[in-house]
């Protein structure tokens, strides 16, 4: 496609988005959107990016050396989401390709998701819904589907970044006592503003009635929480994970739930998406969501706007504001 005799840059979006997103890019580029909600097949994906200058990818798209071999013209990978463990950033940088993400805009939707799971597990929402739909409800009784209150209970947060801070603020509104552990302790000012108290990792596991995970996935955090950590947690505790699935050892999680050591789990992410451990599917005290952390109307709009800002900056010759690999800028592909 050409405009004023000049070929337009080709942009490929790897998922179907509502029509009102990326409007400016649609006007100024050869914009191609995959027509389905699931990612293209491997072969179809490679065909689609063969002539692409810009790829708008999702966190479930593995962009590695083999993929990049099929995209010789690619100059920018604009990842939707704050996480980018799906990108081989070293290989992308080596080839002079730029990469961006969307920090900040996923904070509130993901924090809301964590709180939704915490409430759903503690108040047994999924069980109660099924109880009514299957005709089991015959009337109120004092012991019917008794849940766990939040007021006064301890919420432990593992990783106090933007999302962890947002969860802490929400939990404070429920009267929870919020504790946290991060590799780097926050300043007293941040702790006071957020209403949290620092705990050593082991102590946090022992004290928490509810534990919410908010870490990036890397070599240090992969399977950070496994059988040893579950054994150290308070009996009957509930764990919430809206970060990345492989941070939890899913097999060990199933065993901890089966044994009664843990009281429940709320999971938006899984080790082998989209296939949760089969044991989780049979547990009433587990509430699962299909990686919906940022999927709100406001969240999706904010993510697409941030992606579009990065792509437009690059196409105009400027440095994208959310550049993940600034070392690639001096030798970027032209």
RARA-V63779 format. One record per backbone hydrogen bond with DSSP energy under -0.5 kcal/mol. NH is the residue of the N-H (numbers start at 1). CO is the residue of the C=O. E is the energy in kcal/mol with one decimal. If there is no record, write none. Layout:
nh: (NH	NH)
co: (CO	CO)
e: (E	E)
This chain:
nh: (3	6	8	11	11	12	13	14	14	16	21	23	26	27	28	29	30	31	32	32	34	45	46	47	48	49	50	50	52	53	54	55	56	57	57	59	61	62	63	63	64	68	69	70	70	71	74	75	76	77	78	78	79	79	80	81	87	88	89	92	93	94	95	96	97	98	100	101	102	105	106	107	110	111	112	113	114	115	116	117	118	119	120	121	122	123	124	125	128	129	130	131	132	133	134	135	136	137	138	144	146	148	152	153	155	155	156	156	157	158	158	159	159	161	165	166	167	168	169	170	171	172	173	174	174	175	176	177	178	178	179	180	181	185	191	192	193	194	195	196	197	199	204	205	206	207	208	209	210	211	212	213	214	218	222	223	224	225	226	230	231	232	233	233	234	236	237	237	238	239	240	241	242	245	247	248	249	250	253	254	255	256	257	258	259	260	261	262	263	264	265	266	267	268	269	273	275	276	280	281	281	282	282	283	284	286	287	289	291	291	295	296	300	301	302	303	304	305	306	307	308	309	310	311	312	313	314	315	316	317	318	323	324	325	328	329	331	332	333)
co: (6	3	1	9	30	54	32	12	56	36	18	20	22	23	24	25	9	29	11	30	13	41	42	43	44	45	46	47	49	10	10	76	12	55	78	80	58	60	61	86	62	64	65	66	67	68	71	53	53	98	55	76	77	100	57	79	84	63	87	88	89	90	91	93	92	75	77	322	81	103	102	104	106	107	108	109	110	111	112	113	114	115	116	117	118	119	121	120	124	125	126	127	128	129	130	132	131	131	136	141	143	122	175	150	153	177	154	210	179	156	212	157	181	159	161	162	163	164	165	166	167	168	169	170	171	172	171	153	176	195	155	197	157	183	187	188	189	190	191	191	178	180	200	201	202	203	204	154	154	238	156	240	158	216	218	246	221	247	224	226	227	228	229	230	205	261	234	261	209	264	211	266	213	270	244	245	225	248	249	250	251	252	253	254	255	257	256	256	237	237	285	239	287	241	241	270	272	274	277	277	278	278	279	280	282	283	265	267	268	289	292	294	296	297	298	299	300	301	302	303	304	305	306	307	308	309	310	311	312	314	313	320	99	99	325	326	328	329	96)
e: (-2.9	-1.8	-2.6	-0.5	-2.3	-2.5	-2.8	-0.5	-2.2	-1.7	-1.8	-0.6	-2.0	-1.2	-1.6	-1.6	-2.7	-1.4	-3.1	-0.5	-2.9	-3.1	-1.9	-2.0	-2.0	-1.7	-0.5	-0.8	-1.0	-2.4	-2.0	-2.7	-3.0	-0.8	-1.1	-0.6	-2.2	-0.6	-0.8	-2.3	-0.9	-2.7	-1.9	-0.7	-1.2	-1.6	-1.4	-3.0	-1.3	-2.6	-3.2	-0.6	-0.8	-2.6	-2.8	-0.8	-1.8	-2.5	-1.6	-2.6	-2.5	-2.3	-1.4	-2.1	-2.2	-2.5	-2.3	-1.1	-1.8	-1.4	-0.5	-1.5	-2.0	-2.4	-2.7	-1.9	-2.2	-2.2	-2.5	-2.4	-2.3	-2.6	-2.6	-2.6	-2.4	-2.6	-0.8	-2.0	-2.4	-2.5	-2.3	-2.4	-1.8	-2.4	-2.2	-1.8	-1.9	-0.8	-0.5	-1.4	-1.0	-2.8	-2.7	-2.4	-0.5	-2.3	-0.6	-3.4	-2.3	-0.5	-2.6	-0.8	-2.8	-1.0	-2.5	-2.0	-2.5	-2.2	-2.2	-2.0	-2.9	-2.3	-1.2	-0.7	-1.0	-1.7	-2.1	-2.7	-0.7	-0.5	-2.7	-2.1	-2.3	-0.5	-2.4	-2.4	-2.5	-2.4	-1.3	-2.1	-1.3	-2.4	-2.7	-2.0	-1.8	-2.2	-1.8	-1.8	-2.1	-2.6	-3.1	-2.4	-2.9	-0.6	-1.7	-3.2	-2.2	-2.2	-0.7	-2.8	-2.1	-1.0	-0.8	-0.7	-1.3	-2.9	-2.1	-0.6	-2.1	-1.8	-3.3	-2.5	-1.0	-0.5	-1.5	-2.0	-2.5	-1.0	-2.2	-2.4	-2.0	-2.3	-2.2	-2.8	-2.3	-0.8	-1.0	-1.9	-2.9	-1.1	-1.9	-2.4	-2.6	-2.5	-0.8	-0.7	-3.1	-0.5	-1.7	-0.8	-0.7	-0.5	-0.9	-1.4	-0.6	-1.1	-2.4	-2.5	-1.2	-1.9	-1.7	-2.3	-3.0	-1.8	-2.3	-2.4	-2.4	-2.3	-2.0	-2.5	-2.7	-2.0	-1.9	-2.5	-2.8	-2.1	-1.9	-2.6	-1.6	-2.2	-2.7	-1.1	-3.4	-0.7	-2.4	-1.2	-0.6	-1.3	-2.7)
